[in-house]
Amino acid sequence: MKLSRFAALSSSLLLGAVLALTGAGAAQAAETAALDYVALGDSYSSGVGAGSYDSASGDCKRSTKAFPVLWKNANSPSSFAFTACSGARTGDVTSGQLGPLSTATDLVSITIGGNDAGFADVMTTCVLQSESACINRVNQAKAYVASTLPGNLDSVYSAIRAKAPNARVVVLGYPRFYKLGGGCVAGLSENERRAINEGSDILNEATAKRAADHGYTFASVVPAFTNHEICSSASWLHSVNWLNIGESYHPTAAGQSGGYLPSFRAVA
């Protein structure tokens, strides 16, 4: 008799726990489904390098394999707007990407600042010119990040808050491009690779500080990309692609799904 009562009590507690967990899961799913999500930013958000571009996005090259789309597919938010665009600078975001934001927006993601700092010109200089020219160009970019970029980021972040005052805003950074001491036997020198990585670190530091000052969440992708940089045995970044130069130094589909998506998902 005592055993039967104990079994009945145990079954009741187990059933209650299952129902509670199910209820919590349903509530969490409902909360996720109610999200209104807007994805802003540059080519690292639009998915350049990942392939499978939406033809309707034109030169913005929005990929179905970009992390915002992957997150949307997994979480089924109630609405999703994808305005990130290849080549975007801070001014392009404020002038052309903020239309979908509103007081109903719950979640915003953005990568921005690399093009302002001259990302494409830095890499072109480093690939085509001398080591000294490369390092000088990186130093120019670092100076820009220190002096001018913070104000540009402030303008973007303030504009987002003005249009979406209730949104959780996640600012994602950029990966380090190179694994130092890695498997590259040609191309840039180790000094050039180190300088480029340092430039990326400084860009991330500046972006993280401005994001924090606006109450936004900064998500570093450096940990996720560690051991997946160029010169590693399993790179998630394109090196120079002479057949499709625009994809050079951008994440592959694996970089979007294995690097950016989990970094965003951890804080979204």
N, C-alpha and C positions, 0 to 999 in steps of 0.2 A: 504493500500500500504506500509506504513511504517512498519507494522507488518510483512508483507510478506518478505520485504527486511531484516528485523531483523532475521526472521526465517531462511532465506536463508543463511545469514551471519553466524548465529549460527551453521547451519548444515555444512557449509563449514569448520568452525573452528573445529568442532567436528570430521569431517572426516579427517582433517589434523592431528589432535591430534592422532586419531586412527592409521592412516598410519605411523605417526612418532613413536608411541609406538610399532607398529608391526615391523617397520624397525629396531628399537633398539633391540627388542626381537630377530629378525632374526639374527642381527649382533652378539648379545650376544651368541645365540645358535651356530652360525658358529664359533665364537671364542672358545667356549667350545669344540666343536667337533674337532677343530684343535689341541687340546692339545695332547702332547705325555707324558704319565704319567708312572712313575716307583715307585713301592712301595717296600721299603727296610725295614730291621730290624729284630726284634726278634719275640717271640711268641705272643706278644701283637699286632703286626701287621699281623702275619700270621693267627691269629684267633684261637689259641689253647683255648679250653674251649667253643667254639661256636658250635662245631659239624660240620657235613656236610663237612668232609675233602675230598679234591681232592686226590684220590688214587695215581695219578701220582706224587704228591709232596712228597710221602714217609714220612720219619721221620720229614720233615719240617712242616707237618700238616697245609697246607694252606687251609683255610676254605672258602667256598662260602658265608659264613655269616660274614667274616671279613670286617672291614670298608673299606679297599681299593677296594674290589670287589663291595661292596654296592655303593660306590661313582662312580665307573666305570659304573655300571649298570644304575645309575641315570643320568649320564652326557655323556655317549657314546664318550669318547675321541677317537682320531684317532688311537692311539696305547696305549696298556697297558701291562706292564711287572711287574710280581709279583714274587719277589725273596726273600721276607722275609722268615725266617726259625726259627722254634722252637729251642731254646737253643743258638741262635746266640749271639756272643760277638762282640766287635768292630773289632777285627782282622778277624772274619769270614765275616763281611760285606766287608772289604777292599779286602779280598782274593777271595771271591766267589760270591758276589752279585752285583757288579758294572758293569757287562758285558753289560746290556742293555742301560746304560747311554751314551749319545753322545751330540754333540753340538745342536742337534735337540730336546733334552729333555726339556720340558717346566715346568714340575711339578714333584717333588719328595717328598715322605713322608717317615718318618723313626721313629721308636722307638728303642732305643738302650742304653745300659749302665747298665741295671738291672742285667744281668748275669755277667758282669764284676765285679759288686759290691758283688756278691755272693748271689743273691736273693734266689736260691733254698736251699743253705746251711743254710742261716739265718732262713728260715721258718721251715726247718727240725729240726734245733736246738731248735727253740721255741716250736714246737709241741711235741718233744720227750724228752726234757731235762728240767731242772729247770728254774725258773724265772730269777735267777742270770745269768745262762748260756746264756739264751736268750738275756738278755740286754747286756751282754758282747759281744755277737756275733754281735748284731746290732751296738754297738759302734765300733767294728772292721770294719764293712762295712762303717760306716760313715767316719772313718779315711781314708779308701781307696778312698772314693769319694772325699775327700778333697785333698789328696796328689797325687793320680795316675790317677784317671779317667779323669780329664780334659785333660791330654795329649793324652789319648786314643781317646777321643772324637774329639780333634783337628785333629788327624790323619784321622779319618773317614770323618769329614766335609771337610777337605782340599782335600781328594781324590775325594769326590763327586764334588766339585767345579772344580777340574782339568778336570774331564771327562764330566761334564755338566755345562759349564760356564754360560749358559743362563737360567738355570732352577730356578724356585721359589722352595725353599726347606722348607718344613714344618716339624719341629721336634716336635713330640708329647711326652708328659710326661706320668707319671703313676698315677693311682688313689691312694688315701689313702685306706688302706684295711679295716679299722674298723670304725664303728660308735661307739664312746665312750659313755658309759652310755646306750648302746642299749639293745637289747633283748637277748643277749647271757648269758646263765646261767651256762655254762660249757665251758671247753676248756681253752684258754689262760686267764691269769689274765688281769685286766685293765691296770696294769703297763706295761705288755708285749705289749698289743695292742697299748698303747700310744707310746711306744718306736718304734714299727714298723712304725706307722704313721709318727713319727718324722724322721725316716730314709728315708721314701718315700719323705717327704718334702725336705730334704737336697739333695737327688738325683735329684729332679726336679729343685731345685735352681741352682745346679751345671750345669745341662744340659741346662737350660734356658740361663745361662750366656755364656756358650761356643757357643751356637747357635747364640745368639745376636752378639757376637764378630766376627762371620763369616758372618754376614749379613743375617742370616736365621730367619725364623719366628718360635717362640715357641708357641705351643698350649697346654695349661693346660687342663687336663680332670677332675681335682678335682672338679670344680663347677658342671659339668654334673653328676658326680657320688655322689655328696652330697645327703644324705638320701637314697643312694642305695649301701652303703658299707655293708660288712659282719656285722651282728648283727642288721641291719635295717630290717624293715618289708618287704622290696621289694629289696633284694640284687641283684645286677648285677654282683657279683663276686662269684665264687665257693669258699667255705671253703675247708677243707680237704675232698678229695674224695678218699676213700680207694679203691674203685673199679676201679678208673682211676686216679692214683696219679698225672699224668702229667698235668691234668686239674686243679688241686688245685691252688687256688689263681690266677686264670685267669678270664677274663671277660666272662660272658655267651653271648649267641647270643643277648640278650637284652642290655648287656653292650657294645657290638660292635655297635649296631644300635642306641641305645639311649645315649651312652656316647661318644664313639670315633668318630662315623660318624659326628654328629653335631659339635663337637669340631674341626674336620678337615675341614668340609664344611664351617665353619664360616671364615676361613682364606685362604682356597685354591684358 
